[in-house]
Amino acid sequence: MNEYKSTKKKKKAPWKEYKLHIIILFIVIISELIGMQRIYLTSTISVVIMPLLYAMIMGLGLYLIKPFTFIGDHESKVAEGLMMLFMTPILAKLAVSSGQALNILITVGPAIVLQEFGNLGTIFFALPIALLLGFKRESIGMTSSICREPNLGIIMDKYGFKSPETRGVLTIFIIGTVIGTVFISLLASLSTALPLHPYALAMASGIGSASMNAAAIAPLLAIFPGMAENMEAFAGFSNLISFCFGLYLTLFVGLPLTEKLYKWLEPKIGRNTSVSTDEKNYDASDMKKVNQSKEISKISYKRVFDWIILLLIFSFIVSVGNTIHTHNSFKMAFIGMLLLSAMSLVSVILERVVPRHISSIIYVSIIGILLAMPWSPFSGYIVPYIKNVDLVSIVTVFLAYVGVSIGRDWDQFKKLGYKGAIVTCFVITGTYIGSAVIAQLVLMGTGAI
């Protein structure tokens, strides 16, 4: 009699998921061939549709087309696991731009720092809408911040995982994951019709979410190509500040302000409403992005090898898309991507080996700025190559993977309903426009524009 054999399959390394990576490559090629499209709403107001939007929608669409099995739960789960790694080259590119423009950043520094308080705009803009739509205590979690990962931790710690406030912040987190990048890209494009300087809009793009940061700045770079380098720098540096100080702004200012405003507004405009997010709408197994452990202390040669191969694959796909998008040399772009990938690799390793946990997001931002500063001995070697890589090309590939990864969130998204989607759009709009207005006023006050 044969010995018992385990039927458990050996886990495949993520870089060996050839079908996923090949599909992403084709999505990127199609998206870049379609190219940027501008839709004029009036003679002066237009919406710029970027390849990154096509890529994300196609990635999600391939998951949702159930009669076909191009993309399934397995590929979606693998793509989700790659998000943090593939996000770091985007931040490295923004950091290099920041380092190159450090002299200008010093000039506009007050605007970049103070615009962070514009994130509080979401409280005044979105809280009344949430109350009018019928949300109760959930509205505090929904509207006290942009509701990304650090903000989730604050709300859960203060109110508890089963609280209505936590259900509220999770609502915006999930819906924002699905529609946030698409919405903020369209919002940034439309905001160019407002009497706001492009630099103010670029600073407002740094809202504390790497994917939304990149999606917001992409159409601005296309609309104002002559200001592209400075705007990339402002967006990247602003996002770094949001990562570092946004949590404290929410904890010490945002939440107390939301609580007070809720107590004042709820009896006036929320008294006769009864709609509330249902706890049954939340499946703990679907909160994978929230509860997922990073296993910071675990690192091995195999894991580092996997990261290297994955970054090589990502760099190749980006370089193909970049060649179609910009007609720049594939070789130059690929070398540029290898340099950005090297910064990314160092940052994710440092996150796991340095005793005090600091996110790779912070490491890669600091590394990129230091290497690219005008007085850095490395600047002259790395910047010429990295300049051949267009930020939009990196984001397009990243969002193609995002589109695939959020497929498993789609049912959860539908459960939360249209009211949650409305509040999410007002939360993002309040944060973006609030930051842009403050940046505009400070830039004007300091004579920077």
C-alpha positions in Angstrom: 0.0 0.0 0.0 1.3 3.4 -1.0 2.3 5.8 1.8 0.1 8.7 2.5 1.0 11.7 0.3 0.1 15.2 1.2 -2.1 16.9 -1.3 -1.0 20.3 -0.1 0.6 22.2 -2.9 3.9 23.9 -2.4 3.4 27.7 -2.3 4.7 29.2 -5.5 7.0 32.2 -5.4 5.0 35.3 -6.6 7.5 36.0 -9.4 6.6 32.6 -10.9 3.0 33.7 -11.4 3.7 34.1 -15.1 0.1 34.4 -16.2 -0.5 37.3 -13.9 2.6 39.3 -15.0 2.0 38.6 -18.7 -1.6 39.8 -18.5 -0.4 42.9 -16.7 2.1 43.5 -19.5 -0.7 43.3 -22.1 -2.9 45.6 -20.1 -0.2 48.1 -19.9 0.6 47.9 -23.6 -3.1 48.4 -24.5 -3.5 51.3 -22.0 -0.4 53.1 -23.3 -1.4 52.6 -27.0 -4.8 54.2 -26.2 -2.9 57.0 -24.6 -4.1 60.1 -22.8 -7.5 61.4 -23.9 -8.9 64.8 -23.1 -12.7 65.3 -22.8 -13.9 68.9 -23.0 -16.9 69.5 -20.7 -16.9 73.2 -21.8 -14.6 75.3 -23.8 -12.3 75.8 -20.8 -13.0 72.8 -18.6 -11.8 69.4 -19.5 -11.1 66.0 -18.0 -7.9 64.2 -18.8 -8.3 60.4 -18.9 -4.9 58.8 -18.3 -3.6 55.3 -19.3 -3.4 54.5 -15.6 -7.3 54.6 -15.4 -7.6 52.2 -18.3 -5.1 49.9 -16.7 -6.9 49.7 -13.4 -10.3 49.3 -14.9 -9.1 46.5 -17.2 -7.4 44.7 -14.3 -10.7 44.8 -12.3 -12.7 43.9 -15.4 -10.7 40.8 -16.1 -11.4 39.6 -12.5 -15.1 40.4 -12.7 -15.7 38.6 -16.1 -16.6 35.3 -14.5 -17.2 33.2 -17.6 -13.5 33.6 -18.3 -10.8 32.7 -15.9 -8.0 35.0 -17.0 -7.8 36.4 -13.5 -9.2 34.7 -10.4 -9.0 34.8 -6.6 -5.5 33.4 -6.6 -4.1 36.0 -9.0 -6.0 38.7 -7.1 -4.5 37.6 -3.8 -1.0 37.5 -5.3 -1.4 41.0 -6.8 -2.5 42.3 -3.4 0.6 40.9 -1.8 2.8 42.9 -4.3 1.2 46.3 -3.6 3.6 47.5 -0.9 6.7 46.4 -2.8 5.5 47.9 -6.1 4.5 51.2 -4.4 8.1 52.0 -3.4 9.5 52.7 -6.9 6.8 55.3 -7.3 7.8 57.0 -4.0 11.5 56.7 -5.0 10.7 58.6 -8.3 8.9 61.3 -6.4 11.7 61.5 -3.8 14.4 61.9 -6.5 12.4 64.8 -8.0 12.2 66.3 -4.5 15.9 66.0 -4.0 16.6 67.6 -7.3 14.3 70.5 -6.5 15.5 71.0 -2.9 16.4 74.6 -3.4 12.9 75.4 -4.6 11.3 73.3 -1.9 13.0 75.5 0.7 11.4 78.5 -0.9 7.9 77.1 -0.9 8.5 75.1 2.4 5.8 77.0 4.4 3.1 76.2 1.9 4.0 72.5 1.8 3.9 72.2 5.6 0.8 74.3 6.2 -1.2 72.7 3.5 -1.3 69.7 5.7 -4.0 71.4 7.7 -6.1 71.5 4.6 -6.8 67.8 5.3 -9.1 69.0 8.0 -11.3 70.3 5.2 -12.8 66.9 4.9 -14.5 67.3 8.3 -16.4 70.4 7.4 -17.1 69.2 3.8 -18.0 65.6 4.4 -19.5 65.3 7.9 -22.7 67.3 7.1 -23.2 65.1 4.0 -22.7 61.9 6.1 -25.3 63.1 8.6 -27.7 64.1 5.9 -27.4 60.6 4.3 -28.3 59.1 7.7 -25.1 58.0 9.2 -24.7 58.4 13.0 -21.5 57.7 15.0 -20.1 56.1 11.9 -19.7 59.5 10.4 -17.0 60.4 13.0 -14.8 57.6 11.7 -15.7 58.4 8.1 -14.9 62.1 8.1 -12.1 62.7 10.6 -9.4 61.9 8.1 -8.6 60.5 4.6 -9.1 57.0 6.2 -6.0 55.2 5.1 -4.0 52.7 7.1 -2.6 55.0 9.9 -6.0 56.5 10.5 -7.6 53.0 10.8 -5.2 52.3 13.7 -6.2 55.5 15.5 -9.9 54.8 15.3 -9.7 51.2 16.2 -7.5 51.9 19.2 -9.7 54.7 20.5 -13.2 53.3 19.8 -12.6 49.5 19.5 -12.9 47.2 16.5 -16.7 46.6 16.9 -17.6 50.3 17.3 -19.7 52.3 14.8 -16.8 54.7 14.4 -14.6 51.8 13.2 -17.3 50.6 10.9 -17.3 54.1 9.4 -13.6 54.3 8.9 -13.6 50.8 7.3 -16.4 51.9 5.0 -14.3 54.8 3.6 -11.1 52.6 3.5 -12.7 49.8 1.5 -14.6 52.1 -0.9 -11.5 54.4 -1.2 -9.4 51.4 -2.1 -11.8 50.6 -5.0 -12.6 54.0 -6.4 -10.2 56.4 -4.7 -7.5 56.5 -7.4 -9.9 56.9 -10.2 -11.9 59.6 -8.5 -9.0 61.7 -7.3 -7.4 61.6 -10.8 -10.6 63.0 -12.3 -10.9 65.5 -9.4 -7.3 66.8 -10.0 -8.0 67.2 -13.7 -11.2 69.1 -13.0 -9.6 71.3 -10.3 -7.4 72.9 -13.0 -10.5 74.9 -13.9 -10.4 76.5 -10.4 -8.4 79.7 -9.7 -5.6 77.6 -8.1 -2.0 77.5 -9.1 -0.7 74.2 -10.4 1.9 74.2 -7.6 -0.9 74.3 -5.0 -2.7 71.4 -6.7 0.5 69.4 -6.8 1.0 70.0 -3.0 -2.6 68.9 -2.4 -1.9 65.6 -4.1 0.2 64.5 -1.1 -2.8 63.3 1.0 -1.1 60.4 2.7 -1.9 57.7 0.2 0.9 56.7 -2.2 -1.5 55.4 -4.9 -3.9 58.4 -4.7 -0.9 60.7 -4.6 0.4 59.3 -7.8 -3.1 59.2 -9.4 -3.7 62.9 -8.5 -0.4 64.2 -9.8 -0.4 62.3 -13.1 -3.0 64.4 -14.9 -1.4 67.6 -13.6 1.9 66.6 -15.2 0.1 66.0 -18.5 -1.7 69.3 -18.4 1.3 71.4 -17.2 4.3 69.6 -18.7 6.5 72.7 -18.4 6.2 72.5 -14.6 6.4 68.7 -14.3 9.7 68.4 -12.4 8.7 71.0 -9.7 5.2 69.5 -9.3 6.6 66.0 -8.9 8.9 67.4 -6.2 6.1 69.2 -4.4 3.7 66.2 -4.6 6.4 63.8 -3.3 7.5 66.0 -0.4 4.0 66.8 0.6 3.1 63.1 0.7 6.1 62.4 2.9 5.0 65.1 5.3 1.5 63.6 5.4 3.0 60.1 6.2 5.1 61.6 9.0 2.7 64.1 10.6 -0.8 63.2 9.3 -1.4 60.7 12.0 -0.7 63.3 14.8 -2.9 65.8 13.0 -5.8 63.4 13.0 -5.2 62.3 16.6 -4.8 65.7 18.3 -6.9 67.9 16.0 -9.0 66.0 13.5 -10.8 63.6 15.9 -11.5 66.2 18.7 -12.8 68.6 16.0 -15.0 66.0 14.4 -16.5 65.0 17.8 -17.4 68.6 18.6 -18.8 69.3 15.2 -20.8 66.1 15.4 -22.4 67.0 18.7 -23.4 70.4 17.3 -24.6 69.2 13.9 -26.2 65.8 14.7 -29.3 67.2 16.6 -29.8 69.8 13.8 -29.5 67.7 10.6 -29.1 64.1 11.8 -32.0 63.9 14.3 -34.6 62.6 11.9 -32.4 60.1 10.0 -32.0 56.5 10.8 -29.7 54.9 8.2 -26.6 53.3 9.7 -23.9 51.0 8.4 -24.8 47.4 9.3 -22.2 45.4 11.1 -23.2 42.4 9.0 -21.8 44.2 6.0 -18.3 43.6 7.3 -16.7 40.3 6.9 -13.5 40.1 9.0 -12.0 37.8 6.4 -12.3 40.5 3.8 -10.4 43.1 5.9 -7.2 41.6 4.6 -5.5 44.9 4.0 -6.3 46.0 7.5 -5.5 43.0 9.6 -2.6 41.7 7.5 0.6 41.2 9.6 3.7 42.6 7.9 6.0 40.1 9.8 8.5 42.9 10.1 11.2 40.7 11.8 11.1 37.9 9.2 13.7 38.2 6.4 15.6 35.6 4.5 17.8 35.3 1.4 14.9 33.6 -0.4 12.6 36.5 0.4 15.2 39.1 -0.8 15.7 37.0 -4.0 12.0 37.1 -4.6 11.9 40.8 -4.2 14.8 41.3 -6.6 13.1 39.2 -9.3 9.7 40.9 -8.8 11.3 44.3 -9.1 13.0 43.2 -12.3 9.7 42.1 -13.7 8.1 45.4 -12.6 10.9 47.4 -14.1 10.7 45.6 -17.4 6.9 46.1 -17.7 7.3 49.8 -16.8 10.1 50.3 -19.3 7.9 48.8 -22.1 5.0 51.0 -21.2 7.4 54.0 -20.8 8.8 53.5 -24.3 5.3 53.5 -25.8 4.2 56.4 -23.7 7.2 58.7 -24.1 9.2 57.2 -27.1 12.3 57.4 -24.9 15.0 54.7 -25.0 14.0 51.4 -23.5 17.5 50.9 -22.3 17.7 54.3 -20.5 14.3 53.8 -18.9 15.2 50.2 -17.8 18.4 51.5 -16.2 16.4 54.2 -14.5 13.9 51.7 -13.2 16.7 49.5 -11.9 18.1 52.4 -9.9 14.6 53.1 -8.4 14.2 49.4 -7.7 17.6 49.3 -5.9 16.3 52.2 -3.6 13.1 50.2 -3.1 14.9 47.0 -2.2 17.2 48.8 0.4 14.1 50.4 1.9 12.1 47.2 2.4 15.1 45.5 3.8 15.8 48.3 6.3 12.1 48.2 7.4 12.7 44.6 8.5 16.2 44.7 10.0 16.3 48.0 11.9 15.1 47.3 15.4 12.7 50.3 15.6 10.0 49.8 13.0 10.0 52.6 10.4 8.0 52.1 7.2 9.8 51.5 3.9 7.8 54.4 2.7 9.8 56.7 4.9 13.1 55.0 4.1 12.7 55.2 0.3 11.7 58.8 0.4 14.7 59.8 2.5 17.1 57.7 0.3 15.7 59.2 -2.9 16.0 62.8 -1.6 19.6 62.3 -0.3 20.9 60.6 -3.5 19.4 63.2 -5.8 20.2 66.4 -3.9 22.2 68.8 -6.2 25.3 68.5 -4.0 25.1 64.7 -3.7 28.1 63.0 -5.4 25.6 60.4 -6.8 23.2 62.9 -8.4 25.0 63.3 -11.7 25.0 59.5 -12.2 21.5 58.5 -11.3 19.3 61.5 -12.2 19.9 61.4 -16.0 18.7 57.8 -16.1 15.7 58.3 -13.8 14.6 61.3 -15.8 13.9 59.0 -18.7 11.2 57.2 -16.6 7.9 58.9 -16.7 6.0 58.8 -13.4 2.7 58.1 -15.2 4.3 54.9 -16.7 5.2 53.6 -13.3 1.7 54.4 -11.9 0.0 52.7 -14.9 1.7 49.4 -14.1 1.1 49.7 -10.4 -2.6 50.4 -10.9 -3.0 47.5 -13.3 -1.9 45.3 -10.4 -4.2 47.3 -8.1 -7.1 46.6 -10.4 -6.6 42.9 -10.2 -6.0 43.0 -6.4 -9.3 44.9 -5.6 -11.4 42.3 -7.5 -11.8 40.4 -4.2 -13.1 43.6 -2.6 -15.8 44.1 -5.1 -18.6 42.2 -3.3 -17.7 44.0 -0.1 -17.8 47.3 -2.0 -21.3 46.6 -3.2 -22.5 45.7 0.3 -21.5 49.1 1.6 -23.9 50.9 -0.8 -24.0 54.1 -2.8 -24.2 56.3 0.3 -20.8 55.1 1.5 -19.5 55.9 -2.0 -20.9 59.4 -1.9 -19.3 60.1 1.5 -16.0 58.8 0.2 -16.0 61.2 -2.7 -16.8 64.1 -0.4 -14.0 63.0 2.0 -11.4 62.9 -0.8 -12.7 66.2 -2.3 -12.6 68.0 1.1 -9.1 66.9 1.8 -7.8 67.7 -1.7 -9.5 71.1 -2.2 -8.9 72.1 1.5 -5.1 71.5 1.1 -5.0 73.2 -2.3 -6.7 76.3 -1.0 -4.3 76.6 2.0 -1.3 76.0 -0.2 -2.5 78.7 -2.6 -3.0 81.3 0.2 0.4 80.6 1.7 2.2 80.7 -1.7 0.6 84.0 -2.4 1.3 85.3 1.1 5.0 84.4 0.9 5.3 85.8 -2.7 6.3 82.4 -4.1 3.7 82.8 -6.9 
